[in-house]
Structures are given as C-alpha cells and as structure tokens.
C-alpha cells in the first residue's frame, strides 16, 4: 500500500443522525470494520427531524455534514432515515469529490427487493420519511411491480407495546415478506415488531445494509483501515453526559469521549463551508 493510500485509509468515517438512534448504524460499522475511526454527531437538541418540513430537514442535514467535514472524513454515513430520504441529493452535491456520502434508504431497498420475491415490502418510518416517498421510489426503481405498504409511526419510540398494533394494522394485513425498519431507533424495538408481524415477515435494519455498503466501497477503493481497533468520538448538540450514558446502552460498551457542539456552531460550519 502506498503512503498516500495509507493516509487516505486512515481518514475517519463520519456519521450523523438527529439523535442517538444512529448509534445503531455505528455499531454495525464497528462490527464489520473494527479498525475504522468513527466521528459521530447526534443532533439531539433538534430531534426529531421526522416531523419537520423538508426545507428544515435539508438545512439541518447540510449543517451536520459541514461539521463532520471539518474532520476530513473519507465517507459520511447519513444514519438518519429522514435525512437520507429528504436531503441525500443535496448532501452528495455539496460533499465534494473526496468524500463519499452514503444514506440508508437505497441499500435497504436493494436488500428488501432481493429478499421479498413476489410478496409485498413494508416500510415503517417517520412522517417525513414516509411522505417523501423515498423508500417507495427506491423499491419501484428496482422492482416496479412490487407492492410497497408504507406507514408513518411518528410516536413509536416513546410509546408502549400495546399501541404498536394501531400503527401496524395495515402492515399486518398486508403480510409483507420484508419490513424495513425505517428509523434508527426501530431496531431496538425489533422484538416487539417481530411479535406483531409474525415469523413470515423478515425485519430489515437499514443501518446494517448501509454498513455493508460502506464496507464494500472501502474494499473496492482500497481504503479499509487495517488496524486491529479504531476509535469512536461522539458529539452531541444536547447534554453530553446524558448522551454518553445512553450511548453506552446503544453500543453495549462505555462511551466516554463525547463533546458538546451548539446548534449555532453547526450553522456557522455550514455558512463557512458555503463561503469556501
């Protein structure tokens, strides 16, 4: 490996989400590519993105990416399903040639189509994700005749199991082959989803498929970091101590390196990047 290629491989992977949920994506990246350094931004002060307007979502996502670009990442993973659905084109256009941007939508749609056969595909996500039609379009570009049953579950994270049935009624009736868990928090509720959907529906975690796409790209470009163990550095726009405590539960290991970044700093990062 040349010195230049080695330097490129040592650049970190940037990941952002509207809060803590994107750590489910980070856990998949760390599982598949343990030698990578990861910089994570959780915009907890402005969560949830899923009920905001497309214009606001794009603005926040561009600010999040501008902050991560300060660390010269080789890739940026848009862990937030809402931001991937609404803002990915804008993010790719602004990232530049040296940083690849990967969202969770297309990778999940590809995996769902490959698994579903002739049966329907279900999607459960935030209001903005479902309203954007991004998952529906991604599936139909690959399999135009596949039925997609998409439902919004805006309050799913904070509610209890017995309310799930109200949200999932249409999905249960459709009996999809695959259910895409279109929010980063939803894999944490996989057991509850599984009980309601039954054994004939496969639950698909977009974070896992996005991590696989990152791994494939880094292998193809020779940018895999071959070290035994990488590092994780986190930033939160809200209380970093609370973030660290909850992040440890997401990852199953202590998280100590959490910095605070204000939303005004994110806006300045975006403004500064636009002026360069």
Secondary structure, 3 states (H helix, E strand, C coil): CCHHHHHHHCCCEEEEECCCCCHHHHHHHHHHCCCCCEEEEECHHHCCCCCCCHHHHHHHHHHHHHHHHCCCCCEEEECCHHHHHHHHHHHHHHHCCCCEEEECHHHHHHHHHHHHCCCCEEEEECHHHHHHCHHHHHHHHHCCCCCEEEEECCCCCCCCHHHHHHHHHHHHHHCCCEEEEECCCHHHHHHHHHHHHCCCCEEEEHHHHHHHHHHHHHHHCCCCCCCCCCCEEEEECCCHHHHHHHHHHHHCCCCCCEEECCHHHHHHHHHHHHHC
